[in-house]
């Protein structure tokens, strides 16, 4: 809609809505070389690498006898969730009510909301169970347990509740073993609640780059987790499931033997932050980079750099700058030039890029980067093979 202003009058005119850029890109699906024809900025998902990452994590879990409940906050995509479940995952973790609602609508099984919600959302969780979703939640306060119990009773359903333990992150979770015992007892005593086990997520250790430093810190926090679990066992409230872990610690977590279920997420994509995290003592990286932002060069009037169409609105900015993966001269670096623009700084005075050239960058932090886009442009090699919606993006 827009307005004309003439002779002191406003004239209203209705315009036909233009198609979104991502729908315009759908015409390239299936065309050879179409990866490089896209309107940008575009979120690129390499399907070959994604499938290899899913298989690698599933094989690791299978060989160790662990359950895998990958975290959907990383991808927010039912298309990806179905592939994880098909590879053997018992379900999917969700960070928000909205993510759980979207995944339930697409019949993804074994949903666990890993964030303690505001009590006012309890009736909506119970409604998901009423509608047939396999849904579980975590709680770290008696008032939230009471809210879940009341909501479940009102709708005549049973809700599975895990006790969320604070094992060093300081964000959510019970502050002590005694508080965990009291919550587990409260859940067990309620006729409409089922005690599912405990969650102990060490998010503060996922990005400790050095393997030795990460192990040293894991020693202390895993000891705290074991102390809380042992206290629950002594109180005759043993958790049937201890769930947690993440991409940065899962292989080391397994050595301690505390977790039976792992909540890994970013292994799917491997962003700039995780590429610096040492996964093995040899430095081998078991997961490949599958997620990129493709951008176009829109200005070449400066000899030392080229300007692109992907700025602050195209990348998660809570971490390092994007790393250029392909399309730019060797040694070039990426930086932001405002909301809509970025810059590619050349390493050599003789370097240049053509107007309209396409460049792809590794995302700085995959979870919030995915949340900036409506769709994935799914590629195999140089071909666009599909477009998947980021169906659970946004907040609730």
BELBELTA-V998625 format. One line per field, one symbol per residue. ss: DSSP state (a for helix, b for strand, c for the rest). phi: phi as a letter, one per 20 degrees, with the letter a starting at -180 (. if undefined). A space follows every 10 residues. Layout:
ss: ???
phi: ???
This chain:
ss: cbbbbbccbb bbbccccccc aaaaaaaacc cccaaaaccc cbbbbbaaaa aaaaaaaaaa aaaaccbbbb bccccccaaa aaaaaacccc bbbbccaaaa aaaaaccccc bbbcccccaa aaaaaaaaaa ccccbbbbbc caaaaaaaaa aaaaacccbb bbbbbccccc cccbccaaaa aaaaaaaaac ccbbbbbbbb ccaaaccccc aaaaaaaaaa aaaaaaaaaa aaaacccccc cbbbccccca aaaaaacccc bbcccaaacc caaaaccccc cccccccccc bbbbbbbbbb bbccbbbbcc cccccccccc ccbbbbcccc ccbbbbcccc cbbbbccccc cccccccbbb bbcccaaaaa ccccbbbbbb ccbbbbbbbc cccccc
phi: .bcedblmdd decedffeff gffffffegn egmfgedffc fcedcefffg fffgfffffg fffemdeccf efffdlcfff gfffffepff rbecebfggf fffffdmfel eceedfefgf egfffffgff eofecccdbc bgffgfffff ffffdmcdde ceeededofm dcofebffff fffffffffe fdccfeqcdc edffdfdfff ffffffffgf ffffffffff ffffemcfff cddrnagfcg ffgffemeed cddfcfggdl egfffeefec fenfdfceed dbdecdfdbc edfebddddc dfedcfdecf fgdfeaodgg nfcdbecpgd cccdefecfe facefnfdcd cfffbfgffg fedebeeecc medfdacdfe fdfnca
